[in-house]
Amino acid sequence: MDSPATLFDDYFVVVEATTAEMIAAVFRLRYLVLCVEHAWLDPADYPDDMERDAYDDRALYSVLIHRRTGDVVGSVRLVLPVPGEGVDSLPITELADPAARPLLRRLIPASAAEISRYSVSKTFRRRLGEAVYADMSLVTQAERVNMERRVMPHVTLGLLRGLYNLSVRRGVTHLCAVMEPALIRLLARIGVQFEPIGPPVQFHGVRQPCYLVVDAQHDKVMRTNASFYRVIVSPAVGQK
């Protein structure tokens, strides 16, 4: 059986988006996922079909490219703090329950950054199924669900690879996020355990403010799942 690293590298390549063209592709993917597929945001607010906000001015982007088509099929961003302002300048401070904000400030140092805008297109997942199976009409719904469950952890591993590379390069010691509980559970199965900060909040549905210490999780994944570890710590394209 192929290892996660082999399966991932057969399908995908991870790139840091640094060019205007690649960043525009990130914004178009976010529009598709956030405005069209999930309808969390109003498409009318984005007449150019690109979703972006004020935090993009100080964000880094990891992009997942489907090898066979060259399409950008997944992305995630790392929002950096304003120098001298630390966690108070990150989106999590605005979204967390007010009662939890003192705890958040104690747990998250100035060397933290925030993960957000995790985006993987449903349209891509359907197309990947068509690429795997010669005739999707012969595939049962159960088989489709099983195929998606096998593919999604590898997509997530790829985006984690990008985040890990970005974090190491920028000296980020802690990562925080306001994430969907299902994504937190998926990451925990991979071996990446985010710790909750305060109660869940309403933001595009139920979301949990959380954080992790980068070095501690690095060591944990290395000890508990060596095959996943190899996927995550491999350099992204353009990074050594």
N, C-alpha and C positions, 0 to 999 in steps of 0.2 A: 504494500500500500504506500502511495506517495506521502511524504511528510508534508506538514502545513507549509513549510518554506518552499518546497517544490511546487505544490499546488498554487501557492500565491504567485510565485515568480513566473509560472506558466501563463497566468491570466493577466497580471497587472505589473505596472511600474509606478513607483512613488517619486514625485517631483515636488520641489518647493516652487511655488508660483512666484516668479520675480519679474516677469515681463508684463507689459500692459495687456498684451493679448491673452496670456494665461490667466491673469487676474480677472479680466472680463469674462473668461469662460467660467471661473468660479462664481461670479455674480449671476451669470445666466443659469447655472445649475441651481444655485440657491433660490432663484425666482421659480424655477420649475418645481422644486421640492416644497418650498414654503408657501408659495402663492397658488400653484396649480394643483399639485398632487395632494397636499394636505389642507390647503385653504386656511392656514394660520394667519396669513397676511393678505391684505386686500390688493389684488393685482392692479387696481386702478391707481394705486400709489406709486407704481413702478412702470410708467409708460414705455420705457425703453427695454422692458423685460429683463432688467438686471436688479437684483435685490442687494442693497448695501445700506450701511448706517454709519453713524459718527465714529464708531469704534474701528472701522476699517482703516482710518488714517494711521493707526498704530498697531496694526495686526500683521502677522505673518501667516502664510497659507501653505498647507500641505494638500497636494492634489493626487488623486488616484486616476491613473490612465489605463484604459483597457487596451492591452497590447494589440489585439487583432484589429480593432477599429481605429485606435488612436484617440478615442473619445475620452473626455473628462467625465468620469462616472461617479466620483466621490470627492468630497473636500471637507476640510475642517480648518478652523483658524485658531491662532494663538494670539489673544489680545495682551499686549504688554502694558504695564502700568506707566502712568506719567511719573517721570523722575521726581522723587521727593514726596510723592503722594501715596505710593504703595497700593494696598488693597482698596483704599477709598476711591481710587480712580478706575476700578474694574467694575464691569456690569453686575457682578454678584452682589455688591454692596447695595445697589438699587433694588435688586429683586428679592433678597433674603428677607425673612420676617424681621421687623424692627427689633424685636426682643433678642434675636440671635446675632445681631450685628456686633455687639461687644465681643462675643465669643469668636466670631469670624476674624475680628481684628487681632485677637490674641493668637489664633492658630495660624494665620497666613501672613508671612513676612513680606518685606518689600521686594524680595527676590522671586516673588510668585508671578505667574501669568495665568490667564483664564482661557480654557477651552470653550469654544462655542461654534455655532453654525455647522454642527455635524450634519452633512447632507449626502445621502446616497439615493439615487433616483429609483423609484419603483419601475419606471419605464425601462431602465437598464436591466433590472433584475429579470423582467419578462424577456428582454432581448437575449440575455445570457442563456436563459432556458432554451430559446430557439437555436442558439449556437451549439448547445450541448446535445440537443435531441434533433434528429433528422426530421421528425414529423411530430409537432407538439400535439396534434389531434389524437395521437396514440398514447399520450402520457396522462395518467390519472391525476386528479387533484392532489391526492396524497403524495404522489411522486414529485409533483411540482413543489409542494410544501417542503418535502424532504430535501430537494435540490437547493431551495432557497436557504434552508437552515444550514446546509453544508457550506454554501458560498458566503453567507453574511459574516461569519466569524473571520474569514480570510480578508474580506473587505475591511472590517474593523481593525484587524492586525496591520493592514497596510497603512491605515490612517494613524494608528498608534506609532508605526515606524516613523512617519513624518513628524508627529508631535515630539517623539523622543529625540530625534535629530535636532529639531528646532530648539528644544529645551536645553540640550547639552551645549549647543553652539552659543546660546544667549545667556548661559549661566543661570537658568531657571531652576530653583530648588524645590518649589512647590507648585502644583497645578490645582486650580479650583474650577468648578463648573456648576451650572444649574441644569441638571440632566433628567431626561425621562427615566423613571425607575426601571423600565425594561432594558435600557441601554446599560444602566449600572449593573444589572444582573448579568448581562452578556459579558461585560468587562470582567466581572468577578469570576465567571467561568473560565475566562482566559488566564486569570491570575492577577488581574489588575484591580485592586480593591480600593474604591473611593469610600471615604468616611463621611457620614452625613454631618451637616452643620445646621442645627435647628430643624423645624418642621418643613414638610413639603409646601410649595407655593403654587399658585396658579399662574402659569406663563405658557401659552400655547398648550394648554392641558396641565396636568399635574407634573411638577418638576421638583427635584430634590437638590438643594444647594449642598455641595460636597467638596472634598479636597483630598489630595494625597501628597506624600513626600516622594519626590522622584527617585532618589537613591534607594530608599527602602523598598519601593515597588520594583525597581530594577533588580535588586537582589532576590526579592520574593519570587518573581517570575523565573529568574535563572534557576532557583532551587526547585520550583514546583513543576515547571513545564519547559524543558530545555528546547523543544521544537518550536514552541511559540516564541521563546526568548530569541532564537536565531532570526525569526522573521522581524521582530520589533527592533533589534539593535543593528540590523544591517544598514549601511549607509543609504540614504535616499540619493537619487540621481543629483549630481552636482555637489554632494557633500561627502567629506572624508572623515 
